[in-house]
Every structure is written in structure tokens, then in C-alpha cells.
Amino acid sequence: MAGETGKKDFLDELKAMKERMENIFTRSFDLGAERPETSPRDEDWVPASDIVDSGTELVYSMDLPGVMEHDIQVECKDDRLWISGLRKNDLPEGETVRVERPKGAFSRVFKFPCPVDEEAIQAEFKKGVLRVSVPKSSPGCRARRIEVREVE
């Protein structure tokens, strides 16, 4: 039956979500707890980020330890800053006892809260921290008056 397949997919997704949440709580609150040998879903890696508005620019900082500069992509499109990349497996040969650092692809998208000068955006990567400086193009957020015309 078609309805059974949808129900099974939904229940499988709920079970996976429950396992992820238990893993998060275990890592967060029980420092002595055993952790899984591998991350169940590497694509869930979300690097920590800060955004600072200095008045003249927005500064996005992202922790990317273990990521190489050539594995980071920074794009500006659709009034958003797109940051993506890849942290590769750098484990030495041998039996893996514990893995806590996530590996794999990551992606973050930030909507600009005001107009920016897309041509002047600069990105720097130093000591595992990506810093993207986004100059504002005007002091206020976008506002535009729309003329209302009468039509017959």
C-alpha cells in the first residue's frame, strides 16, 4: 500500500532524528560518556560562526580547523553569503578507537540584513578561522518607494 511506505519513511526519519538528539545530549552533558566511533552523519557538520556589524561592514568569522584553504568556497549571490567546503579525513593508519571531530562537507548560508557592496567583499583564512569582510553599500537597510500608477 502506498500509505504504508510514507508512514515507514516518516518513522525511519523520526528514529534517526531521535538518535541524533540523544548523541547531541550525550556529548553536551555527559563528558565521561562513551561516544560512537564514527559520526553517524558527517553531513550534519555545521561550523561555529560569529557575525559582527561594525557599522561600516559585516564581518563573518567561521571556525574551520583542519580545513585547507583550497577546500573552502565563498560566494555572494541572491543577497546571501554562501560558505561551503570540505574537511578531509586526516586520521593516521591504524585501528580507530574514537572519532569525535566531524569530517566531510559543510555549508552555511547567511542572508545580508542590509545592502552590501558585493564587489568589495574580502575573505581571509588564518589559523583555522575564515574571516569574510562584507562592506555595507549604504548606512540603512534597503528601502525603496514604489510609485502607484492608476490604470484603466
C-alpha positions in Angstrom: 0.0 0.0 0.0 1.2 3.5 -0.9 0.3 4.9 2.6 2.4 2.3 4.4 5.6 3.4 2.5 5.1 7.0 3.5 4.5 6.1 7.1 7.6 3.9 7.2 9.8 6.6 5.8 8.4 9.1 8.3 9.0 6.7 11.2 12.6 6.0 10.0 13.3 9.7 9.9 11.9 10.2 13.4 14.1 7.3 14.7 17.2 8.9 13.0 16.3 12.3 14.5 15.9 10.7 18.0 19.3 9.1 17.7 20.9 12.4 16.6 19.3 14.2 19.5 20.5 11.6 22.0 24.0 11.9 20.6 23.9 15.7 21.0 22.7 15.5 24.6 25.3 12.8 25.4 28.1 14.9 24.0 26.8 18.0 25.7 26.0 16.9 29.2 27.9 13.7 30.0 31.6 14.4 29.5 32.6 10.8 30.5 30.1 9.1 28.3 31.2 6.8 25.5 30.8 8.3 22.1 30.3 6.5 18.9 33.4 5.5 16.9 32.3 7.5 13.9 29.9 10.3 13.4 26.6 8.8 12.2 26.0 11.6 9.6 29.1 13.6 8.6 26.9 15.9 6.5 25.5 17.3 9.8 28.7 19.2 10.5 27.9 22.9 11.0 31.0 25.1 11.7 30.6 27.6 14.5 30.2 31.2 13.2 30.1 34.8 14.5 28.7 37.8 12.7 29.7 41.3 13.8 28.2 44.6 12.5 31.0 47.2 12.8 28.7 50.0 11.4 30.5 50.1 8.0 30.8 46.4 7.4 29.6 43.0 8.3 32.3 40.6 9.5 31.6 36.8 9.3 34.0 34.6 11.2 33.9 30.8 11.0 35.9 28.2 12.8 37.3 25.7 10.3 40.1 23.8 12.0 41.6 21.1 9.8 40.2 22.5 6.6 42.6 23.6 3.9 42.2 27.0 2.2 41.8 25.4 -1.2 38.8 23.4 0.1 36.8 26.5 1.1 34.4 28.2 -1.3 32.9 31.7 -0.6 30.2 33.1 -2.9 27.9 36.0 -2.8 24.6 35.6 -4.7 20.9 36.3 -4.1 21.6 38.8 -1.3 23.3 36.0 0.7 26.8 34.9 1.7 27.4 31.2 0.8 30.3 29.4 2.5 31.0 25.8 1.9 33.9 23.4 2.0 35.3 20.1 3.0 37.2 18.7 5.9 39.0 15.6 4.8 39.8 12.6 7.0 43.3 13.1 8.3 43.5 10.1 10.7 46.7 8.1 10.7 46.7 4.5 9.7 45.7 2.0 12.3 42.7 0.9 14.3 40.3 3.8 15.0 39.4 3.9 18.7 37.3 7.1 18.8 36.4 9.8 16.3 34.8 13.0 17.6 35.7 15.5 15.0 33.2 15.6 12.2 34.5 15.2 8.6 33.0 15.8 5.3 31.2 18.6 3.5 29.7 21.6 5.3 27.6 24.5 4.0 26.3 27.7 5.6 24.2 30.5 4.1 23.7 33.9 5.6 21.2 36.5 4.4 22.5 40.0 4.4 20.5 42.2 6.7 21.2 45.3 4.6 22.6 46.3 1.2 26.2 45.4 0.7 29.0 46.2 -1.8 29.3 42.7 -3.4 32.4 43.8 -5.4 34.4 44.7 -2.3 33.9 41.5 -0.3 37.2 40.0 1.0 38.0 36.7 2.6 41.0 35.7 4.7 41.9 32.4 6.2 44.3 32.3 9.1 45.0 29.6 11.8 41.8 27.7 11.0 39.5 30.7 11.1 37.8 32.1 8.0 37.0 35.8 8.1 34.8 37.4 5.4 34.5 41.2 5.4 31.4 42.5 3.7 31.3 46.3 3.3 27.8 47.9 3.5 26.8 49.9 0.5 24.6 52.3 2.4 24.1 53.2 6.0 20.5 51.9 6.2 18.7 48.8 5.1 17.0 48.7 1.7 14.1 51.0 1.3 12.6 52.0 -2.0 9.5 53.9 -2.7 7.2 52.3 -5.3 5.2 54.6 -7.4 1.5 53.7 -7.7 0.0 54.3 -11.1 -3.6 54.4 -12.0 -4.5 52.1 -14.8 -7.7 51.9 -16.8 
